[in-house]
Amino acid sequence: MSASVNQTDAGAAAPAKPPLEILLCAPRGFCAGVVRAIDVVERALALYGPPVYVRHEIVHNKYVVESLKRKGAVFVAELDEVPDGTAPVIFSAHGVAKTVPQNAVARGLTTIDATCPLVTKVHREAEIHHKRGRHVLLVGHSGHPEVVGTMGQLPKGSITLVEDVEQIEALEPESRDNLAWVTQTTLSVDDTRHVVEALKRKFPTIVGPHKDDICYATTNRQEAVKQVAPLVDALIVVGSSNSSNSQRLREVAERVGCPITRLVNRAEDVDWEAFSNIRRLGLTAGASAPEVLVEEIIDAFATRYEVTVDTVSTTTEDMVFPLPRELRSEAAE
Ligand code: SF4
């Protein structure tokens, strides 16, 4: 021990760091819906001045939420925490039940909807099925805000949540020949395929989307992880634990046999013990995780390893969603 201290004191070269190749998945990180939702809060702050209220986390990422809080956004769980007045209330990217904007309008609140257009598309699908007299089965995860919002598009009793294949066995809807299905946008592509196949087996006349409602960003990030995970000793997904698409990315890596998979918020959350003997690391980020946190993690590995970084790209993305109309003129300024 003292020998190593003396060596350092004498300015001798530090022991060489072990090599580590990082394979960066592409696409990764922010999707068009998240970029739009964050823009909505920032534009609203510029237009109305702080505070602006945001019902639920605008996107599921702590870093994003904390940085918007510092700019004057106030996050609330429910509308009754928003005081009467002119400060606007923004609905998060995950979407809300119909009663939420109705209650806001009844109170005279100014509302801005940051629901991702791809979630709104699922809402409209569910509504159309309902108008045509079909009972809707929503494939998704109980309790997720997007599921709460989609269930809340239709009257109680006209939409049923299906979480997995096992639940389908027990499903006995009244009108089994008049059914439709829709899905949450951030599910596992493979799990959902199995659930939909089971639905079609049990209810051959059920109607639904051509493939599913899983969004392009979720699909592309899972595909990139499928390519990278078999090539690496460990894979890190940058994202928050309440982010559905981030959790699914870690599961995808685990299922293709990656021995070590972790979902981490930031570099300070990395379990260094688990990564002590690796030579190749896969790195991706959920759709709500900013690139700065990916860079932070690469920098943290670079203090312990001689790092080289390569990108494995499975597709490119150019999706952009326009801001809500009420913010567009401000956006142009
Ligand atoms: S993950 Fe998909 S559905 Fe969710 S905000 Fe991004 S693009 Fe929209």
Residues whose N, C-alpha, C, O or C-beta is under 5 A from the ligand:
A	BS01	SF4	C31 A32 G33 V34 A93 C116 L118 V119 T185 C215 A217 T218 A287
